[in-house]
Amino acid sequence: MKYRLVYTHRAIRDIDALDTSIKQRIGKTLLRYESDPLQHAEPLKQSERVHTDFVSATIVSCSTLREMRS
């Protein structure tokens, strides 16, 4: 399943404020999450939350986005 990253306005503003080389590194890393977020995710440490809950809350599948727009 293909996923789509959704950025908040704050995230866009924060990323825009970074140096170009750092923006490129972040962009490359985030694009890896788009293909398979759980493959690159690591469990949260010292947290009761399961990392899949976090990933599910921050990455929305394209099909879900289409349904939400309908």
Secondary structure, 3 states (H helix, E strand, C coil): CCEEECCCHHHHHHHHCCCHHHHHHHHHHHHHHHHCHHHHCCCCCCCCCCHHHHHHHHEEEHHHHHHHHC
